[in-house]
Amino acid sequence: MEKVSFISAQHVKIEFEMASVLQRGLAYIIDTAIGYVYLLIVMLSLIDSAIKAYSELDVLVGLFILLVNLPIVLYKPLMEYFFNGQTLGKMAMGIRMVRVNGDRMTVRDIFVRWVMRGEFFWISLVSNPAFIGLIPFISAIDLVVASMTPLRQRIGDLMVSVIAIRTRPNRAYTLKEVLSKQAQVEYVPTYEKCISFTDEDMLYLKKVLEQYKKYKEPEVKELLDQVTLKTAQRLELEEPITKPIKFLETVLKDYVQLTR
């Protein structure tokens, strides 16, 4: 599985697995299916009104555009804006859209991707139904482009430097695997209150430890001190921590022992 690396604001290198073209394609199919289900529900609910008002074409067209086209047209950009680069399809496939530096997409990024996706042609469904045929054509081109680019980017992604990453790793690693050692049965935890932490907390803590041991840069040391301080506060420790490395490693080992 190919990976992409970002440097966080705290100067910590973070790696993510890139989403595959297949995953992006399946997410697209799910989102498209949601749009068609919505279209079917709305059409069935309006059929009686349409029969009664068939002669009032202008009113019917306006109602159609308002209730049918706009939600479909705005579904993806609004979802990606409010849900940090995800639609329902992307959530289901465990992927997210981010900028190549790891930052959240801007409104401009979302708008350009929306325009280049071609789905705004839905708004011309009544005036010129032939435009709808362009959507699968544009999607096919995007699929080819994404298959050829190193970062699996479609045309709109390339224009605004956006990539798709996995929010769930290809292989689920346990904390015992991350720590590369198994907690011993006779081991007695030192900090039992660490049970209130989550796996994500511990994995982040472990990542900070690894980065400090590898680079030992001032910025990483500052981050290590901040993590140590916050961890000690959550454990309600009154005495200052003089050996942060040993302290954090003990917290990790305690967590594994108490939650296995």
C-alpha positions as CSV (number, residue, x, y, z in Angstrom):
1,M,0.0,0.0,0.0
2,E,1.5,3.4,-1.1
3,K,1.9,6.0,1.5
4,V,2.2,9.8,1.6
5,S,3.9,11.8,4.4
6,F,3.0,15.2,5.9
7,I,4.9,17.4,8.4
8,S,2.4,18.6,11.0
9,A,2.4,22.1,12.6
10,Q,4.4,20.6,15.5
11,H,7.1,19.4,13.0
12,V,6.1,15.8,13.4
13,K,6.2,13.6,10.3
14,I,2.9,11.8,9.9
15,E,2.2,9.1,7.3
16,F,-1.1,8.1,5.7
17,E,-1.9,5.4,3.2
18,M,-3.2,6.8,-0.1
19,A,-6.6,5.8,-1.3
20,S,-6.7,3.5,-4.3
21,V,-8.5,4.3,-7.5
22,L,-10.9,1.5,-6.8
23,Q,-11.8,2.9,-3.4
24,R,-12.4,6.3,-4.9
25,G,-14.5,4.7,-7.7
26,L,-16.6,2.8,-5.2
27,A,-17.1,5.9,-3.1
28,Y,-18.3,7.7,-6.3
29,I,-20.8,4.9,-7.0
30,I,-22.2,5.1,-3.5
31,D,-22.6,8.9,-3.7
32,T,-24.2,8.6,-7.1
33,A,-26.6,5.9,-5.9
34,I,-27.6,8.2,-3.0
35,G,-28.4,10.9,-5.6
36,Y,-30.5,8.6,-7.7
37,V,-32.4,7.3,-4.6
38,Y,-33.2,10.9,-3.6
39,L,-34.3,11.6,-7.2
40,L,-36.6,8.6,-7.2
41,I,-38.1,9.5,-3.8
42,V,-38.8,13.1,-4.9
43,M,-40.2,12.1,-8.3
44,L,-42.6,9.6,-6.7
45,S,-43.7,12.1,-4.2
46,L,-44.3,14.8,-6.9
47,I,-46.0,12.6,-9.4
48,D,-49.5,13.4,-8.3
49,S,-48.8,17.1,-8.3
50,A,-47.2,16.8,-11.7
51,I,-50.3,15.2,-13.2
52,K,-52.5,17.9,-11.8
53,A,-50.2,20.8,-12.9
54,Y,-48.9,19.4,-16.2
55,S,-50.2,22.4,-18.1
56,E,-48.3,24.8,-15.8
57,L,-45.0,23.9,-17.3
58,D,-43.0,26.8,-15.9
59,V,-44.1,26.1,-12.3
60,L,-43.3,22.4,-12.7
61,V,-39.9,23.1,-14.2
62,G,-39.0,25.5,-11.4
63,L,-40.2,23.0,-8.7
64,F,-38.2,20.3,-10.4
65,I,-35.0,22.3,-10.4
66,L,-35.4,23.5,-6.8
67,L,-36.3,20.2,-5.2
68,V,-34.4,17.7,-7.4
69,N,-31.4,19.3,-9.0
70,L,-30.0,21.6,-6.2
71,P,-29.6,18.9,-3.5
72,I,-27.9,16.6,-6.0
73,V,-25.7,19.4,-7.3
74,L,-24.7,20.7,-3.8
75,Y,-24.5,17.3,-2.0
76,K,-20.8,16.7,-2.5
77,P,-19.3,20.2,-2.0
78,L,-21.4,20.8,1.1
79,M,-20.6,17.3,2.6
80,E,-16.9,17.8,1.9
81,Y,-17.0,21.3,3.5
82,F,-18.9,20.4,6.7
83,F,-17.4,16.9,7.1
84,N,-13.7,17.7,6.4
85,G,-13.3,16.2,3.0
86,Q,-15.7,13.4,3.2
87,T,-19.1,12.4,1.7
88,L,-21.2,9.4,2.7
89,G,-19.5,7.4,0.0
90,K,-16.0,8.4,1.2
91,M,-17.0,7.6,4.8
92,A,-18.2,4.2,3.8
93,M,-14.9,3.5,2.0
94,G,-12.8,5.0,4.8
95,I,-11.1,7.8,2.7
96,R,-10.8,11.6,3.0
97,M,-9.8,14.4,0.7
98,V,-7.0,16.7,2.0
99,R,-4.4,19.1,0.6
100,V,-1.0,17.6,-0.4
101,N,0.5,19.2,2.8
102,G,-2.1,17.5,5.0
103,D,-4.2,20.6,5.6
104,R,-8.0,20.7,5.3
105,M,-9.4,21.7,1.9
106,T,-10.4,25.3,1.4
107,V,-13.6,26.6,-0.1
108,R,-11.8,27.3,-3.3
109,D,-10.4,23.8,-3.4
110,I,-13.9,22.3,-3.0
111,F,-15.4,24.7,-5.6
112,V,-12.8,23.9,-8.3
113,R,-13.1,20.1,-7.7
114,W,-16.9,20.5,-7.9
115,V,-16.8,22.4,-11.2
116,M,-14.2,20.0,-12.7
117,R,-16.3,17.0,-11.6
118,G,-19.0,18.1,-14.0
119,E,-22.0,17.3,-11.8
120,F,-23.3,20.9,-12.1
121,F,-24.6,19.8,-15.5
122,W,-27.5,18.3,-13.4
123,I,-28.9,21.8,-13.2
124,S,-29.4,21.8,-17.0
125,L,-31.4,18.5,-17.0
126,V,-34.7,20.2,-18.0
127,S,-33.3,22.7,-20.5
128,N,-30.9,20.4,-22.2
129,P,-31.0,16.7,-21.1
130,A,-28.0,15.9,-23.4
131,F,-25.7,17.7,-20.9
132,I,-26.3,14.8,-18.4
133,G,-24.4,12.5,-20.8
134,L,-21.3,14.5,-20.1
135,I,-21.2,13.4,-16.4
136,P,-20.2,9.8,-17.1
137,F,-17.8,11.0,-19.8
138,I,-16.0,13.3,-17.4
139,S,-16.0,10.6,-14.7
140,A,-14.3,8.2,-17.2
141,I,-11.6,10.7,-18.0
142,D,-11.0,11.4,-14.3
143,L,-10.7,7.6,-13.7
144,V,-8.0,7.4,-16.4
145,V,-6.1,10.4,-15.1
146,A,-6.2,9.1,-11.5
147,S,-4.9,5.8,-12.7
148,M,-1.9,7.5,-14.3
149,T,-0.9,10.1,-11.8
150,P,1.5,9.2,-8.9
151,L,-0.8,10.5,-6.2
152,R,-4.0,9.1,-7.7
153,Q,-5.3,12.5,-8.5
154,R,-8.1,13.3,-10.9
155,I,-8.1,16.5,-13.0
156,G,-9.8,18.7,-10.3
157,D,-7.4,17.4,-7.6
158,L,-4.4,18.3,-9.7
159,M,-5.6,21.8,-10.2
160,V,-5.8,22.5,-6.5
161,S,-3.2,20.0,-5.1
162,V,-5.6,17.7,-3.3
163,I,-5.2,14.0,-2.7
164,A,-7.3,11.2,-1.2
165,I,-6.0,9.4,1.9
166,R,-7.3,6.4,3.9
167,T,-8.8,7.2,7.3
168,R,-8.5,3.5,8.2
169,P,-5.2,1.6,7.8
170,N,-5.1,-1.3,5.4
171,R,-4.1,-3.5,8.2
172,A,-5.3,-3.0,11.8
173,Y,-2.4,-2.8,14.2
174,T,-2.8,-3.5,17.8
175,L,-1.0,-1.5,20.5
176,K,1.0,-4.6,21.4
177,E,2.2,-4.8,17.8
178,V,3.1,-1.1,17.8
179,L,5.0,-1.5,21.0
180,S,6.8,-4.6,19.5
181,K,6.5,-6.4,22.8
182,Q,3.7,-8.2,24.7
183,A,2.8,-7.1,28.2
184,Q,3.7,-9.7,30.7
185,V,1.1,-11.4,32.9
186,E,2.9,-10.6,36.1
187,Y,3.4,-7.0,35.3
188,V,1.8,-4.6,37.7
189,P,0.6,-1.3,36.1
190,T,2.0,1.9,37.7
191,Y,-0.7,4.3,36.4
192,E,-4.1,2.6,36.5
193,K,-5.9,5.8,35.6
194,C,-4.5,5.5,32.1
195,I,-7.5,3.2,31.4
196,S,-9.4,6.5,30.6
197,F,-7.3,7.0,27.5
198,T,-8.2,5.8,24.0
199,D,-6.2,3.8,21.5
200,E,-5.9,6.9,19.4
201,D,-4.4,8.7,22.4
202,M,-1.8,6.0,22.9
203,L,-0.9,5.7,19.2
204,Y,-0.3,9.4,19.1
205,L,1.8,9.3,22.2
206,K,3.8,6.4,20.7
207,K,4.3,8.4,17.5
208,V,5.7,11.4,19.4
209,L,8.1,9.1,21.3
210,E,9.3,7.6,18.0
211,Q,9.8,11.0,16.4
212,Y,11.8,12.3,19.4
213,K,14.0,9.2,19.5
214,K,14.6,9.5,15.8
215,Y,15.2,13.2,15.3
216,K,15.7,14.8,18.7
217,E,15.0,18.3,17.3
218,P,14.0,21.2,19.6
219,E,10.5,21.4,18.1
220,V,9.9,17.7,18.7
221,K,11.3,17.9,22.2
222,E,8.9,20.8,22.9
223,L,6.0,18.6,21.6
224,L,7.2,15.7,23.8
225,D,7.2,18.0,26.9
226,Q,3.7,19.1,26.1
227,V,2.4,15.6,25.7
228,T,4.1,14.6,28.9
229,L,2.6,17.5,30.8
230,K,-1.0,16.8,29.5
231,T,-0.6,13.1,30.1
232,A,0.5,13.7,33.7
233,Q,-2.5,16.1,34.2
234,R,-4.9,13.5,32.9
235,L,-3.4,11.0,35.3
236,E,-3.8,13.6,38.1
237,L,-0.1,13.4,39.1
238,E,1.1,16.2,41.4
239,E,4.9,15.5,41.2
240,P,6.8,16.9,38.1
241,I,7.9,14.3,35.5
242,T,11.7,14.3,35.4
243,K,12.1,11.4,33.0
244,P,9.5,11.9,30.2
245,I,10.7,9.1,28.0
246,K,10.5,6.5,30.7
247,F,7.2,8.0,32.0
248,L,5.5,7.8,28.6
249,E,6.8,4.3,27.9
250,T,5.4,3.2,31.3
251,V,2.0,4.7,30.5
252,L,1.9,2.8,27.1
253,K,2.8,-0.4,28.8
254,D,0.2,0.1,31.5
255,Y,-2.5,0.8,29.0
256,V,-1.7,-2.3,27.0
257,Q,-1.8,-4.4,30.2
258,L,-5.1,-2.9,31.5
259,T,-7.0,-3.0,28.2
260,R,-5.8,-6.3,26.6
